[in-house]
Amino acid sequence: MAESMNGLKRTHRCGELSIANAGETVTIMGWVQKNRNKGGLVFIDVRDRSGIIQVVFEEGSTDAALIEKAARLRSEYVIAIAGTVSKRSGAVNENLATGEIEVIPTELRILSEAETPPFPIEENSKTKEELRLKYRYLDLRRPDLQRNLLLRSRVATLTRQFLSEEGFLEIETPILGKSTPEGARDYLVPSRVHPGQFYGLPQSPQLFKQLLMCSGCDRYFQIAKCFRDEDLRADRQPEFTQIDMELSFVDVDDVIDVNERLLAKLFKDVLGVEVALPIPRMTWQEAMDRYGSDKPDTRFGMELTDVTEVVKDCEFVVFKGAIENGGTVRGINAKGQGGMARKKIDKLVDFAKGFGAKGLAYIAIQEDGNVKSSFAKFMTEAQMNALIRAMNGEAGDLLLFAADKNKVVWDVLGSLRLELARQMELLNKDEYKFLWITEFPLLEWSEEQNRYVAMHHPFTMPMEEDLNYLESDPGRVRAKAYDITLNGNEIGGGSVRIFQDDVQERMFEALGFTKEQAQEQFGFLLDAFKYGVPPHAGLAYGLDRLVMLMAKEDSIRDVMAFPKVKDASCLMTAAPNLVDTKQLDELGLALKEEDLV
C-alpha cells in the first residue's frame, strides 16, 4: 500500500553521494533496481537519474519491522529511504560511482508499488525496440537513455548561454504557417475557421527568421521544432529539433567563426574534447571527387581516384561505354583486403548495385604479387600495371572500380567506401572529425519535375563570380552555402541569403517560377524586402543528430524522449489515430472509403 511523503524531503540524489558524505544523515528517493534478500540481511539497490546506491537492512543495526518491509520490495517500487551514509562493510563495487559507500536506513516508505515491467530496466537492453518504444516511459528509466537526455539538455543549455552572450536574441516563430511547394512534403493542418484551407507545419523557420532580419533584430536564434512528411531512416524523424540562427551584416566567414566557437565550447564542456580551430574547409566539388560524398567521413582514407585517363584506351566495354557516354571511371583501394573471399566480393558487388551500379570491377593483388581481376583479359599487361600504379596498389590490396555517370560513380564508391570501413573496423566513435563543405551547386536538375530546383532553398545567394551563368548555364552556378559535417554526417547547414531584388527575381526565373507564382508563394517576404533588408546569413543544426554523435549512438531515437518509428507512428500513444465524424464535419472534411481500410 502506497505511503505519503508526509514531510519527508529528499536531501540528495543517489549518485550524488560519495565517501565524503560518510556519517551524514540523508534522505534519498527513487526506484528499486534490485532486491537481494539473504535472510536477516537485505540489500536494496535504489536508482534515480543520477545513478544507483546500495541500502543495507541488517539484523542488529536495523529494526526488524523495517527488514521485513524491505524484503517485500520488488523491482520498480518507488521508495524513500532516510538513513546514514557509511563506508561499505563488504567489498567495494568498482562498477558503481557510489561503490565505496552504502546507506544504513532508519526509515523506509513505499511511495508507489509496481507491477513487473515487460522487460528489465537495465543498460544496453537487448529487448526489441518495438517493445521498448511501446513502453517508452519504462525504457527511459534505463541509465544509458537518461544519460543521453541529460547530455541533450546540457547541449541545449550551453547553446542558449553561448548565443545569448554573442548578442543573439531567442525569438519564437510560428508553428502554424503557410504551406510552400519547395522541399519535402509539409504536414498540413486543416482550419476550422477557414473551411477548405490549411496551415503547413514548418520544415524550418527559414522565412520568418529572414523577416526578423528585416525587422532589425540583427541576431536571432531558436531551438525550434520542425516537421517533414518524408520517409524515415535511422537519423530521420517526422518531427525534429533544430538549433536555428540568423545574423545580419555578415558573410560566410562570420557565420563560420561564431559556429566554430560554439562547437568548440559544446565539445569541451560536455565531452572534454578539444576541437582544433579553425575547422578544415573543403569545396563541394573536392569532397565529391575525393570521397564521393558531400558529407565525407575523414576518420579514414580510402579516397576515390579518377582513372578515366588511364583506362580510356583499354578494351573493357564497361569502362569504354561509360567514358563514351560522358561518364568517368573511378576506384578505391581497400588496403590489406586483397585476400578477400570471392563470396564477400560478390556481396560488395550486390551492395554497389543497390546504389545504382550496373556492376563492380575489381583487382585483387595477392600477397605474392599475383593479380586476380574480373576484367584482366580486356587489358594489356602494361595497361593493368599502369592502372595498379595509378591506384597505389601494393601486395595485399583490393582495388574496386565503378564506371558510369559521375553522380552514380560518386554514390556507389562513396557508399562502398563507408561499408568497407565498417567491415574493416576503421570507424572510431571516440574520434571527432569536423569538416566544412562549401561552394555547393546552387541548383540541381530534377528529372521528376523536368526543371532546376534549389539544392538548399530559393533564397540562397549565388557566388558573385558565377552570377553571369544563372541564365546561360544554371548548373554551373555555385552557392554561398556551407554545411558542417562530423564523422560522415551533416550536422548543420546554411547559406548567405539573397537580399537584392534583381538577384532574387533571376533566381525565381531559374527555378521556373513566374512573377505571379513567386508573389503568391513568398509575397510577404518579397514585400518586406522592399522596405530595406540588410545582408544576412544563417545556419541550422539538427540537434537530434548532433547529440546522437556526441552520445556515440547509432540512431536519433536513442537521444529523443518520445520518438516515432519508421512509419511515423508512435507505438506508445498509438498516434496517428482516427478522429470522430463530428470533428471532421466541423473541419468540412470527409474521408474516402478506401482510406478507411
C-alpha positions as CSV (number, residue, x, y, z in Angstrom):
1,M,0.0,0.0,0.0
2,A,1.4,3.4,-1.0
3,E,2.5,5.7,1.7
4,S,2.8,9.5,1.6
5,M,6.0,11.5,1.9
6,N,4.4,13.3,4.8
7,G,7.0,16.0,5.2
8,L,10.0,13.8,4.2
9,K,12.2,15.7,1.9
10,R,14.9,14.4,-0.4
11,T,18.4,15.7,0.5
12,H,20.4,14.1,-2.2
13,R,20.1,12.2,-5.5
14,C,21.5,8.6,-5.3
15,G,24.5,9.2,-7.5
16,E,25.5,12.5,-5.7
17,L,26.6,10.7,-2.6
18,S,30.3,9.7,-2.0
19,I,32.7,8.8,0.7
20,A,32.8,12.5,1.6
21,N,29.2,12.1,2.9
22,A,30.1,9.3,5.3
23,G,28.4,9.8,8.7
24,E,25.8,12.2,7.3
25,T,22.1,11.7,7.7
26,V,20.4,11.7,4.2
27,T,17.1,11.1,2.5
28,I,17.1,9.5,-0.9
29,M,14.1,8.6,-3.2
30,G,13.9,6.5,-6.3
31,W,13.1,3.2,-7.9
32,V,14.1,-0.3,-6.6
33,Q,16.6,-1.6,-9.1
34,K,17.3,-4.9,-7.3
35,N,16.4,-6.6,-4.1
36,R,18.8,-9.3,-2.7
37,N,17.3,-11.0,0.4
38,K,19.8,-13.1,2.3
39,G,17.5,-13.7,5.3
40,G,18.1,-11.2,8.1
41,L,20.2,-9.2,5.6
42,V,18.5,-7.4,2.7
43,F,20.4,-5.4,0.1
44,I,18.3,-2.9,-1.9
45,D,19.8,-1.0,-4.9
46,V,18.0,2.3,-5.3
47,R,18.1,4.1,-8.7
48,D,17.3,7.6,-9.8
49,R,18.5,9.6,-12.8
50,S,21.9,10.3,-11.2
51,G,22.8,6.7,-10.5
52,I,22.5,3.8,-8.1
53,I,23.3,3.4,-4.4
54,Q,23.1,0.4,-2.1
55,V,20.9,0.4,1.0
56,V,21.6,-2.3,3.6
57,F,19.0,-3.6,6.1
58,E,20.8,-5.9,8.6
59,E,19.7,-7.6,11.9
60,G,21.3,-5.8,14.8
61,S,21.6,-2.4,13.2
62,T,18.1,-2.1,11.6
63,D,14.7,-2.5,13.1
64,A,13.2,-6.0,12.4
65,A,9.9,-4.5,11.1
66,L,12.0,-2.4,8.6
67,I,13.9,-5.5,7.4
68,E,10.6,-7.4,6.9
69,K,9.2,-4.4,5.0
70,A,12.4,-4.2,2.8
71,A,12.1,-7.9,2.0
72,R,8.7,-7.3,0.3
73,L,10.1,-4.7,-2.1
74,R,10.0,-5.6,-5.8
75,S,11.8,-4.1,-8.8
76,E,10.5,-0.6,-9.8
77,Y,8.7,0.1,-6.5
78,V,9.2,3.8,-5.7
79,I,10.6,4.3,-2.3
80,A,12.0,6.9,0.1
81,I,14.9,6.0,2.5
82,A,16.2,8.0,5.4
83,G,19.4,6.9,6.9
84,T,23.1,7.3,7.4
85,V,25.9,7.1,4.8
86,S,28.5,4.6,5.8
87,K,31.7,3.2,4.2
88,R,30.9,-0.2,2.7
89,S,31.4,-3.1,5.1
90,G,31.9,-5.5,2.2
91,A,33.9,-5.3,-1.0
92,V,34.0,-2.1,-2.9
93,N,32.0,-2.2,-6.2
94,E,34.3,-0.7,-8.8
95,N,31.4,-0.6,-11.4
96,L,29.4,1.9,-9.4
97,A,30.3,5.6,-8.8
98,T,28.8,5.0,-5.3
99,G,30.6,1.7,-4.9
100,E,32.6,2.8,-1.8
101,I,29.5,3.5,0.3
102,E,26.1,2.3,1.4
103,V,23.2,3.7,3.3
104,I,22.1,2.3,6.7
105,P,18.4,3.1,6.9
106,T,16.3,4.3,9.8
107,E,13.1,4.8,7.8
108,L,11.6,3.2,4.6
109,R,8.5,4.4,2.9
110,I,6.9,2.7,-0.1
111,L,5.6,5.6,-2.2
112,S,4.3,3.5,-5.1
113,E,4.1,-0.2,-5.8
114,A,4.8,-1.5,-9.3
115,E,3.8,-4.4,-11.5
116,T,6.6,-6.5,-13.0
117,P,7.8,-4.5,-16.0
118,P,7.6,-6.2,-19.5
119,F,11.4,-6.0,-19.8
120,P,14.3,-5.5,-17.5
121,I,15.3,-1.9,-16.7
122,E,19.0,-2.1,-17.5
123,E,21.7,-0.6,-19.6
124,N,22.3,-1.7,-23.2
125,S,19.0,-3.5,-23.2
126,K,18.6,-6.5,-25.6
127,T,14.8,-6.1,-25.7
128,K,13.4,-5.5,-29.1
129,E,13.0,-1.8,-29.9
130,E,9.3,-2.1,-30.7
131,L,8.5,-3.4,-27.2
132,R,10.7,-0.7,-25.6
133,L,9.0,2.1,-27.6
134,K,5.6,0.8,-26.7
135,Y,6.6,1.2,-23.0
136,R,8.8,4.2,-23.6
137,Y,8.2,5.6,-20.1
138,L,9.9,2.5,-18.7
139,D,12.6,2.4,-21.4
140,L,13.5,6.0,-20.4
141,R,14.3,4.8,-16.9
142,R,17.4,3.0,-18.3
143,P,20.6,4.8,-17.2
144,D,22.0,5.0,-20.7
145,L,19.0,6.7,-22.1
146,Q,18.8,9.0,-19.1
147,R,22.5,10.0,-19.7
148,N,21.5,10.8,-23.3
149,L,18.7,13.1,-22.2
150,L,20.9,14.8,-19.7
151,L,23.6,15.3,-22.4
152,R,20.9,16.7,-24.7
153,S,19.7,19.1,-22.0
154,R,23.3,20.2,-21.4
155,V,23.9,20.9,-25.1
156,A,20.7,23.0,-25.3
157,T,21.5,25.0,-22.1
158,L,25.1,25.7,-23.2
159,T,23.9,26.7,-26.7
160,R,21.5,29.2,-25.2
161,Q,24.1,30.6,-22.9
162,F,26.7,30.9,-25.7
163,L,24.5,32.5,-28.3
164,S,23.0,34.9,-25.7
165,E,26.5,36.1,-24.8
166,E,27.2,36.6,-28.5
167,G,24.3,39.0,-28.8
168,F,21.7,36.7,-30.2
169,L,18.0,37.1,-29.3
170,E,15.9,34.0,-28.6
171,I,12.7,34.5,-30.6
172,E,9.9,32.0,-31.2
173,T,8.5,31.7,-34.7
174,P,5.0,30.3,-35.6
175,I,4.2,26.6,-35.8
176,L,1.1,27.2,-37.9
177,G,2.3,28.8,-41.1
178,K,1.8,28.7,-44.9
179,S,2.4,25.6,-46.9
180,T,5.1,26.0,-49.6
181,P,5.8,23.8,-52.6
182,E,9.6,23.6,-52.4
183,G,11.4,20.9,-50.5
184,A,9.9,18.0,-48.6
185,R,6.2,17.4,-48.1
186,D,4.5,19.6,-45.5
187,Y,2.3,18.3,-42.7
188,L,-1.0,20.0,-43.2
189,V,-3.4,21.3,-40.5
190,P,-7.0,22.0,-41.6
191,S,-8.5,25.3,-40.5
192,R,-12.0,25.2,-38.9
193,V,-12.4,28.9,-39.2
194,H,-11.4,29.0,-42.8
195,P,-13.1,25.9,-44.3
196,G,-11.1,24.2,-47.1
197,Q,-7.9,26.0,-46.1
198,F,-4.8,24.6,-44.4
199,Y,-1.8,25.6,-42.4
200,G,1.6,24.0,-43.1
201,L,3.7,22.9,-40.1
202,P,7.2,24.4,-40.6
203,Q,10.0,22.4,-42.2
204,S,12.2,25.2,-40.8
205,P,11.7,28.7,-39.6
206,Q,13.5,30.0,-42.7
207,L,11.2,32.7,-44.0
208,F,10.4,34.0,-40.5
209,K,14.0,34.3,-39.5
210,Q,14.7,36.3,-42.6
211,L,11.8,38.5,-41.8
212,L,13.4,39.0,-38.3
213,M,16.5,40.3,-40.1
214,C,14.3,42.8,-42.0
215,S,12.8,43.8,-38.6
216,G,16.2,44.8,-37.3
217,C,16.6,42.0,-34.7
218,D,20.2,41.6,-36.0
219,R,21.0,38.2,-34.5
220,Y,18.3,35.6,-33.8
221,F,18.3,32.0,-32.5
222,Q,15.8,29.4,-31.6
223,I,15.7,25.8,-30.6
224,A,12.9,25.1,-32.9
225,K,10.6,22.1,-33.5
226,C,10.3,21.3,-37.3
227,F,8.3,18.9,-39.3
228,R,8.8,17.0,-42.6
229,D,6.4,14.4,-44.0
230,E,9.1,12.1,-45.5
231,D,10.3,8.6,-45.4
232,L,12.3,7.8,-42.3
233,R,15.8,6.4,-41.7
234,A,17.8,5.9,-38.5
235,D,18.7,9.6,-38.4
236,R,15.3,11.0,-39.6
237,Q,12.1,11.7,-37.8
238,P,8.8,13.4,-38.9
239,E,9.3,15.9,-36.1
240,F,12.8,17.0,-35.1
241,T,14.6,19.9,-33.4
242,Q,16.9,22.5,-34.9
243,I,19.3,24.9,-33.4
244,D,18.4,27.7,-35.7
245,M,20.2,31.1,-36.2
246,E,20.3,34.1,-38.5
247,L,22.8,37.0,-38.5
248,S,22.7,40.4,-40.2
249,F,25.6,42.3,-41.8
250,V,27.7,39.2,-42.2
251,D,29.3,37.0,-44.8
252,V,30.4,33.3,-44.9
253,D,33.4,33.7,-42.6
254,D,31.4,35.5,-39.9
255,V,28.9,32.7,-39.7
256,I,31.6,30.0,-39.7
257,D,33.6,31.8,-37.0
258,V,30.7,32.0,-34.4
259,N,29.7,28.4,-35.1
260,E,33.2,27.0,-34.8
261,R,33.5,28.6,-31.3
262,L,30.0,27.3,-30.4
263,L,31.0,23.7,-31.4
264,A,34.4,24.0,-29.6
265,K,32.5,25.1,-26.4
266,L,29.9,22.3,-26.6
267,F,32.5,19.5,-27.1
268,K,34.9,20.9,-24.5
269,D,32.3,21.5,-21.8
270,V,30.1,18.4,-22.4
271,L,32.6,15.8,-23.5
272,G,36.0,17.2,-22.6
273,V,37.0,17.0,-26.2
274,E,39.2,19.8,-27.7
275,V,38.1,20.9,-31.2
276,A,41.1,22.3,-33.1
277,L,40.2,25.6,-34.7
278,P,39.8,26.6,-37.5
279,I,37.9,23.6,-38.7
280,P,39.2,22.5,-42.2
281,R,37.1,23.5,-45.2
282,M,36.6,21.7,-48.5
283,T,34.6,22.7,-51.5
284,W,31.7,20.5,-52.6
285,Q,33.5,19.6,-55.8
286,E,36.6,18.4,-54.0
287,A,34.6,16.4,-51.5
288,M,32.7,14.6,-54.3
289,D,35.9,13.9,-56.2
290,R,37.8,12.6,-53.2
291,Y,35.1,10.9,-51.2
292,G,32.0,10.6,-53.4
293,S,30.0,12.4,-50.7
294,D,29.2,15.9,-49.7
295,K,29.4,14.8,-46.0
296,P,32.6,12.8,-46.1
297,D,33.9,10.8,-43.2
298,T,37.6,11.8,-42.9
299,R,38.4,9.5,-40.0
300,F,40.0,7.2,-42.6
301,G,41.5,7.4,-46.1
302,M,40.4,5.1,-48.9
303,E,39.8,8.1,-51.2
304,L,38.4,7.9,-54.7
305,T,40.9,8.0,-57.6
306,D,39.8,9.1,-61.1
307,V,41.5,6.7,-63.5
308,T,39.5,7.7,-66.6
309,E,42.6,8.8,-68.5
310,V,44.5,5.7,-67.5
311,V,41.9,3.3,-68.9
312,K,40.4,5.3,-71.8
313,D,42.2,3.1,-74.4
314,C,41.5,-0.3,-72.9
315,E,39.1,-2.8,-74.4
316,F,36.9,-3.3,-71.3
317,V,33.5,-2.4,-72.7
318,V,32.2,-1.3,-69.3
319,F,34.9,1.3,-69.0
320,K,34.8,2.3,-72.6
321,G,31.0,2.7,-72.6
322,A,30.9,4.9,-69.5
323,I,33.6,7.2,-70.9
324,E,31.9,7.5,-74.3
325,N,28.7,8.5,-72.6
326,G,30.4,11.3,-70.7
327,G,31.0,9.4,-67.5
328,T,34.1,8.5,-65.6
329,V,35.9,5.5,-64.2
330,R,37.0,5.8,-60.5
331,G,38.3,3.4,-57.9
332,I,39.1,2.9,-54.2
333,N,41.9,0.9,-52.7
334,A,40.9,-1.3,-49.7
335,K,44.4,-1.7,-48.2
336,G,45.1,-5.2,-47.0
337,Q,41.9,-6.8,-48.4
338,G,43.4,-8.5,-51.4
339,G,42.8,-11.9,-49.9
340,M,39.0,-11.3,-49.6
341,A,37.0,-14.3,-50.5
342,R,35.1,-14.3,-53.8
343,K,31.8,-14.6,-52.0
344,K,32.5,-11.4,-50.0
345,I,33.5,-9.6,-53.1
346,D,30.2,-10.7,-54.7
347,K,28.4,-9.3,-51.7
348,L,30.2,-6.0,-52.3
349,V,29.0,-6.1,-55.9
350,D,25.4,-6.6,-54.8
351,F,25.8,-3.7,-52.3
352,A,27.1,-1.4,-55.1
353,K,24.1,-2.3,-57.3
354,G,21.9,-1.1,-54.5
355,F,23.3,2.4,-55.2
356,G,22.8,2.4,-58.9
357,A,25.9,0.5,-60.2
358,K,25.5,-2.0,-63.0
359,G,28.4,-3.9,-61.6
360,L,31.7,-3.5,-59.8
361,A,35.1,-4.3,-61.3
362,Y,38.0,-5.4,-59.1
363,I,41.6,-6.2,-58.9
364,A,42.8,-8.4,-56.0
365,I,46.6,-8.2,-55.6
366,Q,47.7,-11.3,-53.7
367,E,50.4,-11.2,-51.1
368,D,52.8,-12.9,-53.5
369,G,52.1,-10.2,-56.1
370,N,49.8,-12.3,-58.4
371,V,46.8,-10.4,-59.7
372,K,43.2,-11.7,-59.8
373,S,40.8,-9.5,-61.7
374,S,37.3,-9.5,-63.1
375,F,38.5,-7.7,-66.3
376,A,42.2,-8.6,-66.8
377,K,41.5,-10.3,-70.1
378,F,40.4,-7.0,-71.6
379,M,43.6,-5.2,-70.6
380,T,47.2,-5.4,-71.8
381,E,49.8,-6.1,-69.1
382,A,51.1,-2.5,-69.5
383,Q,47.5,-1.1,-69.1
384,M,47.0,-3.3,-66.0
385,N,50.3,-2.2,-64.4
386,A,49.5,1.4,-65.2
387,L,46.1,1.1,-63.5
388,I,47.6,-0.5,-60.4
389,R,50.2,2.2,-60.2
390,A,47.6,4.9,-60.5
391,M,45.7,3.3,-57.6
392,N,48.9,3.0,-55.5
393,G,48.2,-0.7,-55.4
394,E,50.5,-3.0,-53.4
395,A,50.7,-6.6,-52.5
396,G,47.6,-7.5,-50.4
397,D,45.4,-4.6,-51.7
398,L,41.8,-4.9,-53.2
399,L,41.1,-2.3,-55.9
400,L,37.4,-1.7,-56.7
401,F,36.1,0.3,-59.7
402,A,32.9,1.9,-60.8
403,A,32.2,3.3,-64.2
404,D,29.2,5.4,-65.1
405,K,27.9,9.0,-64.9
406,N,29.6,11.0,-62.2
407,K,26.6,11.0,-59.9
408,V,26.3,7.2,-60.0
409,V,30.0,6.7,-59.5
410,W,30.1,9.0,-56.6
411,D,27.1,7.4,-54.9
412,V,28.4,3.9,-55.4
413,L,32.0,4.4,-54.3
414,G,31.1,6.9,-51.6
415,S,28.8,4.3,-50.0
416,L,31.1,1.4,-50.7
417,R,33.9,3.3,-49.0
418,L,31.8,3.5,-45.8
419,E,30.7,-0.1,-46.0
420,L,34.3,-1.3,-46.3
421,A,35.3,1.0,-43.4
422,R,32.7,-0.7,-41.2
423,Q,33.8,-4.2,-42.2
424,M,37.5,-3.2,-41.6
425,E,36.6,-1.6,-38.3
426,L,38.1,1.8,-39.2
427,L,35.3,3.9,-37.6
428,N,36.4,5.1,-34.2
429,K,33.5,6.7,-32.3
430,D,35.9,8.3,-29.9
431,E,37.4,10.4,-32.8
432,Y,35.6,13.5,-33.9
433,K,36.5,14.8,-37.4
434,F,34.7,18.1,-38.3
435,L,34.7,19.5,-41.8
436,W,33.1,22.4,-43.5
437,I,31.8,21.8,-47.1
438,T,31.5,25.0,-49.1
439,E,30.5,26.2,-52.6
440,F,27.7,23.8,-53.2
441,P,25.9,23.9,-56.6
442,L,23.1,26.5,-56.4
443,L,20.7,24.4,-58.4
444,E,20.3,20.7,-59.4
445,W,18.3,19.2,-62.2
446,S,15.1,17.3,-61.2
447,E,14.2,14.6,-63.7
448,E,10.8,14.2,-62.0
449,Q,9.9,17.9,-62.3
450,N,11.9,18.5,-65.5
451,R,13.4,21.7,-64.1
452,Y,16.1,23.0,-61.9
453,V,15.4,23.0,-58.2
454,A,17.2,24.7,-55.4
455,M,19.8,22.4,-53.7
456,H,19.1,24.3,-50.5
457,H,16.3,26.8,-50.9
458,P,15.3,29.6,-53.3
459,F,16.8,32.3,-51.1
460,T,20.4,31.1,-51.3
461,M,22.9,33.7,-52.6
462,P,24.9,32.6,-55.7
463,M,28.7,33.2,-55.7
464,E,29.1,36.7,-57.1
465,E,31.6,35.5,-59.8
466,D,29.0,32.9,-61.1
467,L,26.0,35.2,-61.4
468,N,26.7,35.6,-65.2
469,Y,25.8,31.9,-65.7
470,L,22.5,32.0,-63.9
471,E,20.5,32.1,-67.2
472,S,23.0,30.6,-69.7
473,D,24.4,27.7,-67.6
474,P,22.4,27.3,-64.3
475,G,24.1,24.0,-63.3
476,R,27.5,25.7,-63.2
477,V,26.5,28.3,-60.6
478,R,27.9,27.8,-57.1
479,A,26.1,28.9,-54.0
480,K,27.3,30.8,-50.9
481,A,26.2,27.7,-48.9
482,Y,28.1,25.8,-46.3
483,D,27.5,22.5,-44.3
484,I,29.2,21.5,-41.2
485,T,29.9,17.7,-41.1
486,L,31.1,15.4,-38.4
487,N,32.3,11.8,-39.0
488,G,30.4,11.5,-42.2
489,N,27.2,13.1,-41.0
490,E,25.8,16.5,-41.9
491,I,25.1,18.1,-38.5
492,G,24.2,21.6,-39.8
493,G,23.9,23.7,-42.9
494,G,23.2,27.2,-44.0
495,S,23.9,30.0,-46.5
496,V,24.3,33.6,-47.2
497,R,20.8,34.8,-48.4
498,I,19.8,36.8,-51.4
499,F,18.9,40.3,-50.4
500,Q,18.8,42.1,-53.7
501,D,15.5,42.2,-55.6
502,D,17.1,41.7,-59.1
503,V,19.1,38.6,-58.0
504,Q,16.0,37.1,-56.3
505,E,14.0,37.7,-59.4
506,R,16.6,35.9,-61.5
507,M,16.7,33.0,-59.1
508,F,12.9,32.5,-59.3
509,E,13.2,32.6,-63.1
510,A,15.9,29.9,-63.0
511,L,13.6,27.8,-60.8
512,G,10.8,28.2,-63.3
513,F,8.6,30.5,-61.2
514,T,6.6,33.2,-62.9
515,K,6.4,36.5,-61.1
516,E,2.9,35.7,-60.1
517,Q,3.8,32.4,-58.7
518,A,6.7,33.8,-56.7
519,Q,4.4,36.6,-55.3
520,E,1.7,34.1,-54.4
521,Q,4.1,31.8,-52.5
522,F,6.5,34.2,-51.0
523,G,4.9,37.6,-51.4
524,F,5.1,38.5,-47.7
525,L,8.9,38.1,-47.7
526,L,9.4,39.8,-51.1
527,D,7.2,42.7,-49.9
528,A,9.3,43.0,-46.7
529,F,12.4,43.3,-48.8
530,K,11.1,46.5,-50.4
531,Y,11.5,48.3,-47.1
532,G,15.2,47.9,-46.6
533,V,16.8,44.5,-45.9
534,P,20.3,44.0,-44.6
535,P,22.7,41.5,-46.0
536,H,22.1,38.4,-43.8
537,A,23.1,34.7,-43.5
538,G,22.3,31.8,-41.2
539,L,22.7,28.2,-40.2
540,A,20.7,25.5,-38.6
541,Y,21.9,22.4,-36.8
542,G,20.0,19.1,-36.4
543,L,20.1,19.0,-32.6
544,D,19.0,15.3,-32.6
545,R,21.8,14.2,-34.9
546,L,24.4,16.3,-33.1
547,V,23.5,14.8,-29.8
548,M,23.4,11.3,-31.3
549,L,27.0,11.7,-32.4
550,M,28.1,13.2,-29.1
551,A,26.4,10.3,-27.3
552,K,28.0,7.7,-29.7
553,E,24.6,6.3,-30.6
554,D,23.6,4.9,-34.0
555,S,20.0,6.3,-34.1
556,I,18.5,9.6,-33.1
557,R,15.7,7.7,-31.5
558,D,18.1,7.0,-28.6
559,V,18.5,10.7,-27.9
560,M,14.8,11.7,-28.2
561,A,12.4,11.3,-25.3
562,F,9.4,10.1,-27.4
563,P,10.4,9.2,-31.0
564,K,8.3,7.8,-33.8
565,V,9.1,4.6,-35.7
566,K,9.7,4.2,-39.4
567,D,6.1,4.6,-40.5
568,A,5.9,7.9,-38.5
569,S,3.7,6.3,-35.8
570,C,4.0,6.4,-32.0
571,L,3.8,2.9,-30.6
572,M,3.2,4.2,-27.1
573,T,0.2,6.5,-27.8
574,A,-1.0,4.8,-31.0
575,A,-0.7,8.1,-32.9
576,P,-1.8,8.9,-35.5
577,N,-5.4,7.8,-34.9
578,L,-8.9,8.2,-36.4
579,V,-11.0,11.1,-35.2
580,D,-14.7,11.1,-34.8
581,T,-17.1,12.3,-37.5
582,K,-18.1,15.3,-35.6
583,Q,-14.6,16.7,-35.7
584,L,-14.3,16.1,-39.4
585,D,-17.7,17.7,-40.0
586,E,-16.5,20.9,-38.1
587,L,-13.5,21.0,-40.4
588,G,-15.5,20.4,-43.6
589,L,-13.6,17.2,-44.2
590,A,-14.7,13.7,-45.4
591,L,-12.6,10.6,-45.8
592,K,-12.7,8.4,-48.9
593,E,-14.0,4.9,-48.3
594,E,-10.6,3.4,-49.4
595,D,-8.8,5.5,-46.8
596,L,-10.6,3.7,-44.0
597,V,-9.4,0.2,-45.0
